[in-house]
Amino acid sequence: MSRPGRGRNIRRPFGANPSSAFHEETDDIQVHPTLLKNARSSGQLNICGRNLTAVPKCVLNINIEQSPDAGNFTLDGNSERWWDQTDLTKLIMANNCLTTLPDDIRLLHALQVLDVHDNSLERLPDTIGMLLDLQKLELSRNQLTTLPSSIKELTNLTVLRLDTNKMSNIPDEIGDLTNLEDLDLSKNCLVTLPPTLGNLSKLRNINLSTNQLMTVPPEIGKIVQLKVLDLQSNQINMLPSEIGNLRNLDMLYLQKNKLTRLPILENCKSLKELYLSFNLINEISADHLAPLSQISTLDLRDNKLTEVPQEITFLVKLQRLDLTNNSLQSLPNEIGLMENLRNLQLDGNPIRNIRRDIMRRGTVGLMKFLRSRIQDPAADAPASPIMSTRKASAAVEPTATAVAEDVNSIHPHDVCHFKNLTYSNKQSTAILPDDVWEFAVKNRVNTVNLGKNCYTTLPSGMLKLVETLTEIHMGFNKLSSIPPEICKYTNLLYLDIRNNLLKDLPAELSEIVNLREINLSDNRFPVIPSVVYELKRLEILFVNGNKIEEVDVERLQQMPELATLNLQNNNISHIPPELALIPKLTFLQLEGNPFRTPRPAILAKGSSAVIDYLRDRIVK
């Protein structure tokens, strides 16, 4: 039984000439009938990666031509039934060799998604504007130099991707795409932007990176829904003050431009990440910092800053501050009081008031040093409840008597105000009395410093602080092992066990999932302990001064947050270039090893030069 006719939902586009749709296909590139059959049923067709040099006519005519057996009705249900056919709504032709789209693209009037990325398109036909239902247009990695003015007709478009083309200009008509939410124009040749860009009131994400822009139109400040603005790798030397009107902006990328100063981002109170590296900025003032109350990442590396204002401490949510390669000679001590700051990068600055060995201790050690320099009135110091308890005791153990004078050196003020219990540089093996630990528990101490003593194990009294302790300093002792109980310090962020007799670490250390910094230098490790690779939040690792001969670069690459790695003074004879592929590595020390490359002249240039050198040697 045969029944002629078309599917009930098949529409012919206005102005389409039926005679032009039914071309002879003797020279046409064919698409497998099963693909066409499925496309008529699902409304989706994927013909990517087929080396196509032209759009097949059977694809252009899929909404008009009828399958040979579409009118046949069979009981077995295998035939393509005319009433099940639907218009094509999604067409993917990526990774082919197309140099142009034909005018007859208009025949696919119901398209909502058109994806032709990774082709060789040099132009778009004016008829592209007849695809009125189009919502997503993917044109990345082609050879386009401009857009046709008919682009303005695509008012339902929400996503437009044009990155990696040869666009030298954007037509004013782009401002008519008022439903656009995601616009990618990165990696083109744009010198200017049309002011009509400000009409895109629904835009959430705009990527303009890697162009040749020197200015940004002030109208960009009208896009108040914008959350991500990427302007990195351009030639911008000044930003309009209107950019401060982007009250919903979350991320602002401005690195690798020619900025000498910033506008005050007065209303950008939602901004969480601000990237300004590789510019010419010579000043960040209190006025610049005041609106940035929500910021968590501030990247200012490779600029011309000569000072950091004390008001930076107002950024109470700041977690990462990168000041690498500036001209800073000092830092405000108050930075040490920034509770949420987890990563502070200062390499490449001529800082005079902080010793280099302190600079190399990493974020936690550096901030502790800055805190120690803050002068507090002595009158604030309370009477010592430790000594009061000691004097009230009728029976004093001999060991406690022997250390009574040293215990008196524990400053109650530091315990109460800085949450710091310090009993260091005594060359002692004495067990601190219980009342000392109880006083520390009462004041919720988060730092214990027992460095430069003669302890052979972690004091048992320290276990009383497992709920609050974030820093343990046990460097310069005689530890030959770390007990498995170390895993109980679940809130620990910093562990200093340098200058001991350690050869390995317990597997239980991996349970301290928030550990950010560990100092293992000057021990007897033959390799980086295996458990270290399990610490996925570790940012700073010091293993210098050990007996390490090889670097397990593959496992280091799996540490997503590692930013500082010190491998100095080991027995490493070969430095794998892949070391430069550690995702966030910015500080790398390799001196004092018996390798031949990198040469000392390269090592002397600092971490950035070493990392670049290694990256260039990776076989591609």
Salt bridges, closest charged atoms under 4 A:
GLU80 OE2 - ARG40 NH1 3.72
ASP84 OD2 - ARG81 NH2 2.81
ASP87 OD2 - ARG11 NE 3.65
ASP104 OD2 - HIS23 NE2 3.40
ASP104 OD1 - ARG106 NH1 2.54
ASP115 OD1 - HIS117 ND1 2.65
ASP118 OD2 - HIS117 NE2 3.60
ASP118 OD2 - ARG141 NE 2.72
GLU138 OE1 - ARG161 NH1 3.73
ASP163 OD2 - ARG141 NH1 3.71
ASP182 OD2 - ARG161 NH2 3.16
ASP250 OD2 - LYS227 NZ 3.93
ASP250 OD1 - LYS272 NZ 3.55
ASP302 OD2 - ARG301 NE 2.75
ASP322 OD2 - ARG320 NH2 3.53
ASP357 OD1 - ARG355 NE 2.98
ASP357 OD2 - ARG361 NH2 3.86
ASP414 OD1 - HIS413 ND1 3.87
GLU438 OE2 - LYS464 NZ 3.34
GLU471 OE2 - ARG371 NH2 3.67
GLU471 OE1 - HIS473 NE2 2.97
ASP496 OD2 - ARG498 NE 2.96
GLU534 OE2 - ARG555 NH2 3.34
GLU539 OE2 - ARG516 NH1 3.41
GLU561 OE1 - LYS584 NZ 2.97
ASP612 OD1 - ARG615 NH1 3.22
